[in-house]
Amino acid sequence: MADYVTVAALVDAANLTVISGKEYLAERQIVVSDISRPGLELTGFFNYYPHERIQLFGRTEISFARNMSSDDRKEVLRRMCARDTPAFIVSRGLEAPAEMLTAAAAAHIPVLSSTLPTTRLSSLITDYLDGQLAERQSIHGVLVDLFGLGVLITGDSGIGKSETALELIQRGHRLIADDRVDVYQQDEQTVIGEAPAILSHMLEVRGIGIIDVMDLFGAGAVRQSTSISLIVHLANWTSDKTFDRLGTGIDKQMIFDVPVSKITVPVKVGRNLAILIEVAAMNYRAKTMGYDATKKFETNLNNLIEQNSENKD
């Protein structure tokens, strides 16, 4: 988890235009992902002013400011320039008030601009900051994109996770991370997984070594990040273990506060794990769309039992 994001990084990520304060971009720190639209502050109400947030001015705030006297604008904007205020951003390509530029320059606060609508810009910035500032943890496994689903393959070291991922890549799927997957919670229902920077696009195959998937298979074989929809756990098959044969029960694994569906696939000589994981992903997608083969089998079985009972009678 990063403690802060620099305004310079935000400018690059959100494609913002620097109006003033370019020399302060690297030193200004953003420590929260929330954004403030200072409507009440423009009226002079500063009791609950969130000074540590980015101050976003849209059409409403700029229009209100234009109707204020120059002295009032100067006083309000001066009070908005706190020591930890990261930046002022003006959306829709609107012109920033001269008093804003003056007050921000005195406090070493950058003034930025974007042509995006205010709501869209706010969502873009919030999503970026949420991802950068979110609490993170590392999971041992391989994360791949199968048919648009993020599938996390876990299991003991040496069980064949990376080799299976390599075959999946050859079958047209995409690698996100191998060996170590960095995950963070995006919202109440979504967990995002990505590779650490040092391992991006890399895959380790025992006996061969480290390979660069993007270099060997092209840009279409990799992806930077994805939400994790399914966990496939590879477990060594032994006769004393019981594995689900009908698919009647789906386990859940908690990643942060999000329950993620999990299935366990037994590993045995002769089993094609890549095809099994492909089918698991397709079957999971079918279930989320309302088609459950297990329920259909149970219905067929019940119908057969009823027919046999009627025939006996």
C-alpha positions as CSV (number, residue, x, y, z in Angstrom):
1,M,0.0,0.0,0.0
2,A,1.4,3.4,-1.0
3,D,1.1,6.1,1.7
4,Y,0.6,8.8,-0.9
5,V,0.4,9.6,-4.6
6,T,2.2,12.6,-6.0
7,V,0.3,15.1,-8.1
8,A,2.8,14.6,-10.8
9,A,1.7,10.9,-11.0
10,L,-1.9,11.9,-11.1
11,V,-1.3,14.4,-14.0
12,D,0.2,11.6,-16.1
13,A,-2.5,9.0,-15.2
14,A,-5.5,11.3,-15.8
15,N,-3.9,13.3,-18.7
16,L,-4.3,16.6,-16.9
17,T,-3.1,20.0,-18.2
18,V,-0.9,22.0,-15.8
19,I,-2.1,25.6,-15.7
20,S,0.3,26.7,-13.0
21,G,2.6,25.3,-10.4
22,K,4.4,22.8,-12.5
23,E,7.5,23.1,-10.2
24,Y,5.4,21.9,-7.3
25,L,3.9,18.7,-8.9
26,A,6.5,16.3,-7.5
27,E,6.3,17.6,-3.9
28,R,2.5,17.8,-3.4
29,Q,1.2,14.6,-2.0
30,I,-2.3,13.1,-2.2
31,V,-3.1,10.9,0.8
32,V,-6.9,10.2,0.4
33,S,-8.9,9.1,-2.7
34,D,-11.9,11.2,-1.8
35,I,-12.4,14.4,-3.9
36,S,-14.0,17.6,-2.7
37,R,-16.3,19.8,-4.7
38,P,-16.2,23.0,-2.6
39,G,-19.7,24.3,-2.9
40,L,-20.3,25.3,0.7
41,E,-16.7,26.6,1.0
42,L,-17.4,29.2,-1.7
43,T,-20.2,30.5,0.5
44,G,-17.8,31.0,3.3
45,F,-18.7,27.8,5.3
46,F,-15.4,26.2,6.3
47,N,-16.4,24.3,9.5
48,Y,-15.9,20.9,7.8
49,Y,-13.6,21.8,5.0
50,P,-11.8,18.7,3.7
51,H,-8.5,20.5,3.0
52,E,-6.5,17.3,2.5
53,R,-8.5,16.4,-0.6
54,I,-8.2,17.4,-4.2
55,Q,-10.4,20.5,-4.8
56,L,-12.4,19.9,-8.0
57,F,-14.2,22.8,-9.7
58,G,-16.9,22.1,-12.2
59,R,-19.3,24.2,-14.1
60,T,-21.4,24.9,-10.9
61,E,-18.5,26.0,-8.8
62,I,-16.9,28.2,-11.5
63,S,-20.3,29.8,-12.3
64,F,-20.9,30.6,-8.6
65,A,-17.4,32.0,-8.2
66,R,-17.9,34.3,-11.2
67,N,-20.9,35.9,-9.5
68,M,-18.8,36.7,-6.4
69,S,-17.0,39.9,-6.0
70,S,-13.2,39.8,-6.6
71,D,-12.5,40.4,-2.9
72,D,-14.8,37.6,-1.8
73,R,-13.2,35.2,-4.3
74,K,-9.7,36.2,-3.2
75,E,-10.6,35.6,0.5
76,V,-12.4,32.3,0.0
77,L,-9.7,30.8,-2.3
78,R,-7.0,32.0,0.1
79,R,-8.7,30.1,2.9
80,M,-9.0,27.0,0.7
81,C,-5.2,26.9,0.2
82,A,-4.2,24.8,3.2
83,R,-0.8,23.4,3.8
84,D,-1.8,19.9,2.8
85,T,-4.2,20.7,-0.1
86,P,-2.8,18.7,-3.0
87,A,-4.2,20.6,-6.0
88,F,-7.0,22.5,-7.6
89,I,-8.5,21.0,-10.7
90,V,-10.9,22.7,-13.1
91,S,-13.0,20.4,-15.4
92,R,-14.6,20.9,-18.8
93,G,-11.8,23.1,-20.0
94,L,-13.2,26.1,-18.0
95,E,-11.0,29.0,-17.2
96,A,-9.7,29.1,-13.7
97,P,-10.3,32.4,-11.8
98,A,-7.3,34.7,-11.6
99,E,-7.7,34.7,-7.8
100,M,-7.3,31.0,-7.7
101,L,-4.0,31.2,-9.6
102,T,-2.8,33.9,-7.3
103,A,-3.7,32.1,-4.1
104,A,-2.4,28.7,-5.3
105,A,0.9,30.2,-6.4
106,A,1.4,31.8,-2.9
107,A,0.7,28.4,-1.3
108,H,2.8,26.3,-3.8
109,I,-0.4,24.5,-4.9
110,P,-0.7,23.3,-8.6
111,V,-3.7,24.3,-10.6
112,L,-4.7,21.7,-13.2
113,S,-7.3,21.4,-15.9
114,S,-9.2,18.8,-17.9
115,T,-11.6,18.8,-20.8
116,L,-13.6,15.9,-19.3
117,P,-17.0,16.5,-17.7
118,T,-16.8,16.9,-14.0
119,T,-18.5,13.6,-13.0
120,R,-16.5,11.5,-15.4
121,L,-13.3,13.2,-14.3
122,S,-14.1,12.7,-10.6
123,S,-14.7,9.0,-11.2
124,L,-11.5,8.6,-13.2
125,I,-9.4,10.3,-10.5
126,T,-11.1,8.4,-7.7
127,D,-10.6,5.0,-9.4
128,Y,-7.0,5.7,-9.9
129,L,-6.4,6.9,-6.4
130,D,-8.3,4.0,-4.9
131,G,-6.1,1.6,-6.7
132,Q,-2.9,3.4,-5.7
133,L,-3.8,4.0,-2.1
134,A,-5.6,0.7,-1.3
135,E,-4.3,-1.8,1.1
136,R,-2.5,-4.6,-0.7
137,Q,-1.5,-8.2,0.0
138,S,0.4,-10.8,-2.0
139,I,-0.9,-14.2,-2.9
140,H,1.2,-17.1,-4.1
141,G,-0.2,-18.2,-7.4
142,V,-0.7,-17.5,-11.1
143,L,-3.4,-15.0,-12.4
144,V,-4.6,-15.5,-15.9
145,D,-7.4,-14.0,-18.0
146,L,-9.7,-16.8,-19.4
147,F,-12.6,-15.7,-21.6
148,G,-12.6,-12.3,-19.9
149,L,-12.6,-13.9,-16.4
150,G,-9.8,-13.4,-13.9
151,V,-8.8,-16.9,-12.7
152,L,-6.3,-17.2,-9.9
153,I,-4.5,-20.6,-10.0
154,T,-3.2,-21.6,-6.6
155,G,-1.5,-24.7,-5.2
156,D,1.7,-26.0,-3.6
157,S,5.1,-25.1,-5.2
158,G,6.0,-27.5,-8.0
159,I,2.5,-28.7,-8.6
160,G,2.4,-27.2,-12.1
161,K,0.8,-23.8,-11.9
162,S,3.3,-22.0,-14.2
163,E,3.4,-24.9,-16.7
164,T,-0.4,-24.8,-16.9
165,A,-0.4,-21.1,-17.4
166,L,2.1,-21.5,-20.2
167,E,-0.3,-23.9,-22.0
168,L,-3.2,-21.5,-21.4
169,I,-1.2,-18.7,-23.0
170,Q,-0.5,-21.0,-26.0
171,R,-4.2,-21.6,-26.3
172,G,-4.8,-17.8,-26.6
173,H,-5.4,-16.7,-23.1
174,R,-3.5,-13.9,-21.3
175,L,-1.1,-13.8,-18.4
176,I,-1.4,-11.2,-15.6
177,A,1.0,-12.4,-13.0
178,D,3.1,-15.5,-12.2
179,D,4.3,-16.7,-8.8
180,R,3.3,-13.6,-6.9
181,V,0.0,-11.8,-7.4
182,D,-0.5,-8.4,-5.7
183,V,-4.2,-7.9,-4.9
184,Y,-6.3,-5.0,-3.6
185,Q,-9.9,-4.4,-2.9
186,Q,-11.5,-2.0,-5.4
187,D,-15.0,-2.0,-3.9
188,E,-17.3,-4.1,-1.8
189,Q,-17.6,-6.8,-4.5
190,T,-14.3,-6.5,-6.5
191,V,-10.8,-7.6,-5.9
192,I,-8.1,-6.6,-8.4
193,G,-5.0,-8.6,-9.1
194,E,-1.8,-7.5,-10.8
195,A,1.9,-8.4,-11.1
196,P,4.6,-6.7,-9.1
197,A,6.6,-4.4,-11.4
198,I,9.7,-6.6,-11.3
199,L,7.7,-9.7,-12.4
200,S,5.5,-8.0,-15.0
201,H,5.0,-10.2,-18.1
202,M,7.5,-12.8,-16.7
203,L,6.8,-16.5,-16.3
204,E,9.1,-19.1,-14.5
205,V,9.1,-22.6,-15.9
206,R,11.2,-25.2,-14.1
207,G,14.0,-26.5,-16.4
208,I,13.7,-23.6,-18.7
209,G,14.0,-20.6,-16.4
210,I,12.4,-17.2,-16.7
211,I,10.7,-16.3,-20.0
212,D,9.3,-13.0,-21.1
213,V,5.7,-13.8,-22.3
214,M,5.2,-10.5,-24.1
215,D,8.5,-11.0,-26.0
216,L,7.7,-14.6,-27.0
217,F,4.0,-14.5,-27.6
218,G,3.3,-10.8,-28.2
219,A,1.3,-8.0,-26.5
220,G,-2.0,-10.0,-26.9
221,A,-0.7,-12.6,-24.5
222,V,-0.4,-10.3,-21.4
223,R,-2.6,-8.0,-19.4
224,Q,-1.7,-5.5,-16.7
225,S,-4.5,-6.3,-14.2
226,T,-7.9,-7.9,-13.9
227,S,-10.6,-8.5,-11.3
228,I,-10.4,-12.0,-9.7
229,S,-13.6,-13.9,-10.4
230,L,-12.6,-17.5,-9.6
231,I,-9.9,-19.3,-7.7
232,V,-8.8,-22.7,-9.0
233,H,-6.8,-24.6,-6.4
234,L,-4.6,-27.5,-7.6
235,A,-4.3,-30.3,-5.1
236,N,-2.4,-33.5,-5.3
237,W,-4.7,-36.4,-5.8
238,T,-4.6,-39.2,-3.1
239,S,-7.1,-42.0,-2.5
240,D,-8.0,-40.8,1.0
241,K,-9.1,-37.3,-0.2
242,T,-12.7,-36.6,-1.3
243,F,-13.2,-34.2,-4.2
244,D,-16.4,-32.8,-5.4
245,R,-17.7,-34.8,-8.4
246,L,-21.1,-33.1,-9.1
247,G,-20.2,-29.5,-8.5
248,T,-23.0,-29.1,-5.9
249,G,-20.9,-27.0,-3.5
250,I,-18.8,-24.0,-4.4
251,D,-16.3,-22.9,-1.7
252,K,-15.6,-19.3,-1.0
253,Q,-12.2,-17.8,-0.1
254,M,-12.1,-14.4,1.5
255,I,-9.7,-11.9,-0.1
256,F,-9.9,-8.8,2.2
257,D,-13.7,-8.5,2.6
258,V,-14.7,-10.0,-0.7
259,P,-15.8,-13.7,-1.0
260,V,-14.3,-15.2,-4.2
261,S,-15.6,-18.5,-5.6
262,K,-13.2,-21.4,-5.3
263,I,-13.0,-24.9,-6.7
264,T,-10.4,-27.6,-6.1
265,V,-9.0,-29.6,-9.0
266,P,-7.1,-32.8,-8.2
267,V,-3.8,-33.2,-10.0
268,K,-3.0,-36.6,-11.3
269,V,-0.7,-38.0,-14.0
270,G,-2.4,-37.8,-17.3
271,R,-4.9,-35.0,-16.5
272,N,-4.7,-32.0,-18.8
273,L,-4.9,-29.1,-16.3
274,A,-5.1,-26.4,-18.9
275,I,-8.3,-27.8,-20.5
276,L,-9.8,-28.5,-17.0
277,I,-9.3,-24.9,-15.9
278,E,-10.7,-23.7,-19.2
279,V,-13.8,-25.8,-18.7
280,A,-14.0,-24.6,-15.0
281,A,-14.0,-21.0,-16.1
282,M,-16.7,-21.6,-18.8
283,N,-18.8,-23.6,-16.4
284,Y,-18.5,-20.8,-13.8
285,R,-19.5,-18.2,-16.3
286,A,-22.5,-20.4,-17.3
287,K,-23.6,-20.6,-13.7
288,T,-23.4,-16.8,-13.3
289,M,-25.6,-16.5,-16.3
290,G,-28.2,-18.8,-14.8
291,Y,-27.4,-22.1,-16.4
292,D,-26.3,-24.8,-13.9
293,A,-25.5,-28.3,-15.3
294,T,-25.6,-29.8,-11.8
295,K,-29.2,-28.6,-11.2
296,K,-30.2,-29.9,-14.7
297,F,-28.7,-33.3,-13.8
298,E,-30.6,-33.4,-10.5
299,T,-33.8,-32.5,-12.3
300,N,-33.2,-35.2,-14.9
301,L,-32.5,-37.7,-12.1
302,N,-35.6,-36.8,-10.2
303,N,-37.7,-37.1,-13.3
304,L,-36.2,-40.6,-14.0
305,I,-37.0,-41.7,-10.4
306,E,-40.5,-40.5,-10.8
307,Q,-40.9,-42.4,-14.1
308,N,-39.5,-45.6,-12.6
309,S,-41.8,-45.3,-9.6
310,E,-44.8,-44.9,-12.0
311,N,-43.8,-47.9,-14.0
312,K,-43.6,-50.0,-10.9
313,D,-47.0,-48.9,-9.8
